[in-house]
Amino acid sequence: MARDNVSVKVNAVVYLRVIDPQKAIIQVEDHLAATSQLGQITLRSVLGQHGLDEVLAERDKLNDDVWRILDESMIRATDRQGKAERARRAKTIHAEGGMQAAEKLTDEPRILAAPPQAIQLRHLENLTSVAGDKTSTIVFPMPIDLLAPLLKLDKGSILKTTGPA
């Protein structure tokens, strides 16, 4: 139907070239029918914007309009597909990273539990990350058995220096 409500019968030929046959078969149910329908819709849309006189006189201009619209729609479809593929890959990479982090986090306590000093080193490492600047003061408990040898040493040295002469 032309813009001036005149019914128009138009024959058209759509040439297509499949760039990626695997995607054409797997991602589209019937790529030939889909291309045909897209061509029909585009042709109706372009013809509906012009009057009968223009349809008869300016066939080349209408052909260019149909060509441009089909190219734009194919580019948009390709862009959407590319964005979807990139999003899928990003989600996959993110999930794999999460799985690797979970594996490491479950392995860490087992590895650190073997030598007792490893846990202490991890604790000190965490303290350095908590105290980001030099003005931070951190108080943390220390097992008394670690201090016992130092306390005995200090008492002995104190008694020697302050004892009776």
C-alpha positions in Angstrom: 0.0 0.0 0.0 1.5 3.3 -1.1 1.3 6.5 1.1 -1.8 7.7 -0.9 -3.7 4.5 0.0 -3.3 3.0 -3.5 -2.8 -0.8 -3.5 0.4 -1.7 -5.2 1.6 -5.1 -6.3 5.4 -5.3 -6.3 7.8 -8.2 -7.1 11.2 -8.2 -5.5 14.3 -10.4 -5.4 16.5 -10.6 -2.4 20.0 -11.9 -2.8 21.8 -13.1 0.2 25.2 -14.4 1.0 25.7 -16.5 4.2 28.9 -15.4 5.9 28.8 -17.9 8.8 26.9 -21.1 7.8 27.2 -22.6 11.3 25.4 -19.5 12.8 22.9 -19.4 10.0 21.8 -23.0 10.7 22.2 -23.1 14.5 21.0 -19.6 15.6 18.2 -19.1 13.1 15.4 -21.5 12.7 15.0 -20.9 9.0 17.5 -18.3 7.7 15.9 -18.2 4.2 12.4 -17.5 5.5 13.8 -14.9 8.0 15.6 -13.1 5.2 12.6 -13.2 3.0 10.3 -11.8 5.8 12.8 -9.1 6.6 12.9 -8.1 2.9 9.1 -8.0 2.7 8.7 -5.9 5.8 11.4 -3.5 4.6 9.8 -3.2 1.2 6.4 -2.5 2.6 7.8 0.1 4.9 9.6 1.9 2.2 6.7 1.8 -0.2 4.3 3.1 2.5 6.4 6.2 2.8 6.0 7.2 -0.8 3.0 8.0 -3.1 2.2 6.0 -6.2 3.8 8.5 -8.5 7.1 8.2 -6.6 6.9 4.4 -6.6 6.6 4.4 -10.4 9.1 7.2 -11.1 11.8 6.6 -8.6 12.5 2.9 -8.5 16.2 3.4 -8.1 15.8 5.7 -5.1 13.4 3.2 -3.5 15.8 0.4 -4.2 18.6 2.4 -2.4 16.3 3.0 0.6 15.5 -0.7 0.9 19.2 -1.6 0.5 20.2 0.9 3.2 17.5 -0.2 5.7 18.4 -3.9 5.2 22.1 -3.1 5.7 21.4 -1.2 8.9 19.2 -3.9 10.3 21.8 -6.5 9.5 24.5 -4.4 11.2 22.3 -3.9 14.2 21.6 -7.7 14.4 25.4 -8.4 14.1 26.2 -5.8 16.8 23.6 -7.3 19.1 25.0 -10.7 18.5 28.5 -9.5 19.2 27.5 -7.8 22.4 25.7 -10.9 23.6 28.7 -13.0 22.8 31.0 -10.6 24.7 28.6 -10.6 27.6 28.5 -14.4 27.6 32.3 -14.6 27.5 32.6 -12.1 30.4 30.2 -14.1 32.5 32.1 -17.3 31.8 35.4 -15.7 32.7 33.9 -14.2 35.9 32.4 -17.6 36.9 35.7 -19.4 36.2 37.5 -16.8 38.3 35.0 -17.3 41.1 35.5 -21.1 40.9 39.3 -20.8 41.1 39.0 -18.4 44.0 36.7 -20.8 45.8 39.1 -23.6 45.2 42.0 -21.6 46.6 40.0 -20.5 49.6 39.1 -24.0 50.5 42.7 -25.2 50.0 44.2 -22.4 52.0 43.2 -23.5 55.6 44.5 -27.0 54.9 47.8 -25.7 53.6 48.2 -23.1 56.4 47.3 -25.7 59.1 50.3 -27.8 58.4 53.0 -25.6 59.9 51.8 -23.4 62.8 54.0 -20.5 61.8 52.2 -20.2 58.5 49.0 -19.1 60.2 51.0 -16.5 62.2 52.6 -15.2 59.0 49.2 -14.9 57.4 48.0 -13.0 60.5 50.9 -10.6 60.3 50.3 -10.1 56.6 46.7 -9.2 57.2 47.7 -6.7 59.8 50.0 -4.9 57.4 47.1 -4.6 55.0 44.8 -3.3 57.7 47.3 -0.7 58.9 47.6 1.2 55.6 49.4 4.3 57.0 52.1 4.9 59.6 49.7 6.5 62.0 47.7 3.4 62.6 48.0 1.6 65.9 47.1 -2.1 66.1 46.8 -4.0 69.3 46.6 -7.7 68.9 46.8 -10.6 71.5 49.9 -12.6 71.6 50.2 -16.1 73.2 51.9 -15.8 76.6 54.1 -18.8 75.9 55.9 -16.8 73.2 56.7 -14.1 75.8 57.7 -16.4 78.6 61.3 -16.8 77.5 61.7 -13.1 77.1 60.2 -12.5 80.5 62.7 -14.9 82.2 65.6 -13.3 80.4 64.5 -9.8 81.4 64.1 -10.9 85.1 67.5 -12.4 85.2 69.2 -9.4 83.6 67.2 -7.0 85.9 68.3 -8.9 89.0 71.9 -8.9 88.0 72.0 -5.2 87.4 69.9 -4.1 90.4 70.9 -6.8 92.9 73.1 -6.3 96.0 76.6 -5.3 95.3 
